[in-house]
Amino acid sequence: QTAPTMATKITPLGRRVLVKRSASEEKTAGGLFLPDTAKEKPQEAEVLALGTGKDDEGKDVNELSHLKVDDKDLVAKYVGTEVKIDGEDHLIINETDILGIVA
């Protein structure tokens, strides 16, 4: 399934976060090149934008205060909605899909 082409800027809503996954490994430790179908989804991602932290009624539900743009985070492998921004793949994920911040 191909991700839809999106605008240049997206502001996530609620407790969602826009991230870009790190590049996946191109070859094995033994030097063999991996086809796209054999590559694992990387779990490290960079935070690009934070959600509004508000619910539909405008009440503050934000627990995103521990996150910042440019943070390197560890995210669950198979989560989020894939979107293309300026031709690059990104993910919009729930704040709860972030497992930790990479130091």
C-alpha positions in Angstrom: 0.0 0.0 0.0 1.4 3.4 -1.0 1.2 6.2 1.4 -0.8 9.2 0.2 1.0 12.3 -0.9 0.6 15.1 1.6 1.3 18.7 2.0 4.6 20.1 3.1 3.6 20.7 6.7 1.4 18.6 9.0 0.5 19.4 12.5 -0.6 16.3 14.4 -3.7 16.5 16.5 -4.3 15.4 20.1 -1.7 13.1 21.5 -0.1 12.2 18.1 3.4 12.7 17.0 4.9 13.1 13.5 8.2 11.2 13.2 10.6 10.1 10.5 12.1 6.6 11.0 15.9 6.3 10.8 17.4 4.6 7.7 17.2 0.8 7.7 20.3 -1.3 7.3 21.2 -1.9 3.7 23.4 -5.0 4.2 24.0 -7.7 6.7 26.9 -8.0 9.1 28.4 -10.4 6.5 28.2 -7.9 3.7 25.1 -9.2 1.9 22.8 -6.5 0.5 19.2 -6.8 1.7 16.2 -6.3 -0.6 13.5 -4.0 0.7 11.2 -6.9 1.5 13.9 -8.4 3.9 14.7 -5.2 5.8 13.3 -4.7 9.3 11.5 -1.5 10.1 13.9 0.6 12.2 12.7 1.4 15.6 14.6 4.6 16.0 12.8 7.8 14.8 13.2 11.5 14.9 10.4 13.7 16.3 9.4 16.3 13.7 6.2 17.7 15.2 4.1 17.3 18.3 0.3 17.1 18.6 -1.8 19.9 20.0 -2.4 17.9 23.3 -6.1 18.8 23.2 -9.1 16.6 22.9 -12.1 17.4 20.6 -13.6 19.6 23.3 -10.4 21.6 23.8 -9.5 20.0 27.1 -5.8 19.6 27.8 -4.8 15.9 27.6 -1.2 16.5 26.8 1.4 14.1 28.2 3.8 15.1 25.5 5.8 17.5 27.7 8.6 15.0 27.9 9.1 15.1 24.1 10.7 17.7 22.0 11.2 18.2 18.3 14.5 16.7 17.1 14.4 14.0 19.9 15.6 10.6 18.8 13.0 8.1 20.1 12.5 4.4 20.2 9.1 3.5 18.6 7.2 0.3 18.3 7.8 -1.5 15.0 4.4 -1.8 13.3 2.5 1.4 14.4 1.2 4.6 13.0 -0.1 5.9 9.7 2.4 6.3 6.9 2.3 9.6 5.1 4.5 11.2 2.4 5.7 14.7 2.9 7.8 16.2 0.1 8.3 12.7 -1.3 9.7 11.3 2.0 8.1 8.7 4.2 6.9 9.8 7.6 4.7 8.3 10.3 2.0 9.8 12.5 1.9 7.8 15.7 0.2 7.9 19.0 2.2 9.2 21.9 1.8 5.8 23.6 3.7 4.2 20.7 6.9 5.9 21.8 8.8 3.4 23.9 11.6 5.7 25.1 14.0 8.6 24.3 17.4 7.6 22.9 20.2 9.5 24.8 
